[in-house]
Protein backbone atom coordinates (compact mmCIF):
# COMPACT_ATOMS: atom_id res chain seq x y z
CA UNK A 1 0.00 0.00 0.00
CA UNK A 2 1.38 3.47 -0.82
CA UNK A 3 2.66 5.65 2.02
CA UNK A 4 2.16 9.39 2.29
CA UNK A 5 3.63 12.21 4.36
CA UNK A 6 1.25 14.98 5.38
CA UNK A 7 2.47 18.27 6.80
CA UNK A 8 -0.17 19.92 8.99
CA UNK A 9 0.00 23.41 10.45
CA UNK A 10 -1.99 24.12 13.61
CA UNK A 11 -2.24 27.75 14.74
CA UNK A 12 -4.16 29.73 17.31
CA UNK A 13 -7.20 31.54 15.94
CA UNK A 14 -7.00 35.30 15.44
CA UNK A 15 -7.86 37.06 18.68
CA UNK A 16 -6.60 34.25 20.92
CA UNK A 17 -3.74 35.43 23.13
CA UNK A 18 -0.40 33.85 22.24
CA UNK A 19 1.98 34.27 25.21
CA UNK A 20 4.64 32.11 23.55
CA UNK A 21 4.51 34.27 20.43
CA UNK A 22 4.76 37.43 22.53
CA UNK A 23 7.85 36.04 24.29
CA UNK A 24 9.54 35.22 20.98
CA UNK A 25 8.59 38.66 19.65
CA UNK A 26 10.17 40.29 22.71
CA UNK A 27 13.42 38.34 22.31
CA UNK A 28 13.68 39.23 18.62
CA UNK A 29 13.03 42.92 19.34
CA UNK A 30 15.58 42.89 22.18
CA UNK A 31 18.13 41.52 19.69
CA UNK A 32 17.41 44.42 17.36
CA UNK A 33 15.18 42.68 14.80
CA UNK A 34 12.33 44.92 13.60
CA UNK A 35 9.45 42.42 13.82
CA UNK A 36 5.82 43.51 13.98
CA UNK A 37 4.37 40.37 15.54
CA UNK A 38 5.06 36.68 16.09
CA UNK A 39 2.58 33.81 16.36
CA UNK A 40 3.70 30.35 17.46
CA UNK A 41 2.03 27.23 16.08
CA UNK A 42 2.69 23.55 15.59
CA UNK A 43 3.91 21.74 12.49
CA UNK A 44 3.13 18.04 12.37
CA UNK A 45 4.58 15.59 9.84
CA UNK A 46 2.60 12.38 9.77
CA UNK A 47 3.50 9.31 7.68
CA UNK A 48 0.64 6.89 7.01
CA UNK A 49 -0.66 4.40 4.44
CA UNK A 50 -3.50 5.15 2.01
CA UNK A 51 -4.73 3.53 -1.19
CA UNK A 52 -5.01 6.77 -3.20
CA UNK A 53 -4.00 10.42 -3.05
CA UNK A 54 -7.64 11.37 -2.46
CA UNK A 55 -7.90 8.97 0.49
CA UNK A 56 -4.59 10.32 1.86
CA UNK A 57 -5.90 13.89 1.68
CA UNK A 58 -9.12 12.87 3.46
CA UNK A 59 -7.14 11.11 6.20
CA UNK A 60 -4.73 14.03 6.61
CA UNK A 61 -7.61 16.50 7.04
CA UNK A 62 -9.18 14.14 9.58
CA UNK A 63 -5.88 14.13 11.53
CA UNK A 64 -6.00 17.93 11.63
CA UNK A 65 -9.60 17.92 12.78
CA UNK A 66 -8.75 15.41 15.50
CA UNK A 67 -5.58 17.14 16.74
CA UNK A 68 -6.62 20.80 16.65
CA UNK A 69 -8.72 22.30 19.43
CA UNK A 70 -11.67 23.77 17.48
CA UNK A 71 -12.35 26.38 20.16
CA UNK A 72 -8.87 27.93 19.98
CA UNK A 73 -7.07 26.61 16.91
CA UNK A 74 -7.30 26.31 13.14
CA UNK A 75 -5.46 23.78 10.99
CA UNK A 76 -4.33 23.54 7.39
CA UNK A 77 -2.88 20.80 5.25
CA UNK A 78 0.35 22.45 4.06
CA UNK A 79 1.74 19.56 1.99
CA UNK A 80 0.93 15.99 1.04
CA UNK A 81 3.47 13.77 -0.70
CA UNK A 82 3.55 10.13 -1.73
CA UNK A 83 6.69 8.45 -0.41
CA UNK A 84 8.85 6.09 -2.48
C-alpha positions in Angstrom: 0.0 0.0 0.0 1.4 3.5 -0.8 2.7 5.6 2.0 2.2 9.4 2.3 3.6 12.2 4.4 1.3 15.0 5.4 2.5 18.3 6.8 -0.2 19.9 9.0 0.0 23.4 10.4 -2.0 24.1 13.6 -2.2 27.7 14.7 -4.2 29.7 17.3 -7.2 31.5 15.9 -7.0 35.3 15.4 -7.9 37.1 18.7 -6.6 34.2 20.9 -3.7 35.4 23.1 -0.4 33.9 22.2 2.0 34.3 25.2 4.6 32.1 23.6 4.5 34.3 20.4 4.8 37.4 22.5 7.9 36.0 24.3 9.5 35.2 21.0 8.6 38.7 19.7 10.2 40.3 22.7 13.4 38.3 22.3 13.7 39.2 18.6 13.0 42.9 19.3 15.6 42.9 22.2 18.1 41.5 19.7 17.4 44.4 17.4 15.2 42.7 14.8 12.3 44.9 13.6 9.4 42.4 13.8 5.8 43.5 14.0 4.4 40.4 15.5 5.1 36.7 16.1 2.6 33.8 16.4 3.7 30.4 17.5 2.0 27.2 16.1 2.7 23.5 15.6 3.9 21.7 12.5 3.1 18.0 12.4 4.6 15.6 9.8 2.6 12.4 9.8 3.5 9.3 7.7 0.6 6.9 7.0 -0.7 4.4 4.4 -3.5 5.1 2.0 -4.7 3.5 -1.2 -5.0 6.8 -3.2 -4.0 10.4 -3.0 -7.6 11.4 -2.5 -7.9 9.0 0.5 -4.6 10.3 1.9 -5.9 13.9 1.7 -9.1 12.9 3.5 -7.1 11.1 6.2 -4.7 14.0 6.6 -7.6 16.5 7.0 -9.2 14.1 9.6 -5.9 14.1 11.5 -6.0 17.9 11.6 -9.6 17.9 12.8 -8.7 15.4 15.5 -5.6 17.1 16.7 -6.6 20.8 16.7 -8.7 22.3 19.4 -11.7 23.8 17.5 -12.4 26.4 20.2 -8.9 27.9 20.0 -7.1 26.6 16.9 -7.3 26.3 13.1 -5.5 23.8 11.0 -4.3 23.5 7.4 -2.9 20.8 5.2 0.3 22.4 4.1 1.7 19.6 2.0 0.9 16.0 1.0 3.5 13.8 -0.7 3.5 10.1 -1.7 6.7 8.4 -0.4 8.9 6.1 -2.5 
